[in-house]
Amino acid sequence: MTDARKIVRRADALVRWCGSRDPKRVARELGIEILPRGFSAQKGAYKVIMRVPFIFIKSDLDPVMENIVLAHELGHHVLHRREAESAGGFQEYDIFNMRHNRMEYEANVFASQLTLPDEEILEYIQQGMDIGEVARAMGTDVNLVALKADTLIAEGRALRRQEHDTDFLAPDKPNKK
């Protein structure tokens, strides 16, 4: 899929349909089971078992990272369900590394669009905030804000491209706020 505009449209349509940007509510509306797990390294996983979609999430994540991981896994559900079904779920060691994995990049773009409203991001930028300040104000990770800025640039907004860590959601990687 990799066209960021298509991912943005799918996330926006889902927000309109659910009436919420809250990943837990969106998952509930889509009939996805969320199950906490005592993962030692990974933060989350998406799997379809007997046609029932599941998001497995590390049980001790802080609320900010939990929301990001849930939104990321929702991205897999919306964008990659067929691949997940045919693969029997996504391998844990591939989760969240965008550098060499198209699906991880797409799930992260989806997560940024689902959780971060354009208007709010643009308002903070107009106030002169830098990317770290925007992330703190919105209670999210700086890398997710950087991805959001990239999608806004792709839509024609006159913003400066932001650097971001390609594996910011990788296992045992601390989140930056």
Secondary structure by P-SEA (a helix, b strand, c coil): ccaaaaaaaaaaaaaaaaccccaaaaaaaabbbbbbcccccccbbbbbcccbbbbbccccccaaaaaaaaaaaaaaaaccaaaaaaaccccccccccccccaaaaaaaaaaaaacccaaaaaaaaaacccaaaaaaaacccaaaaaaaaaaaaaacccccbbbbccccccccccccc
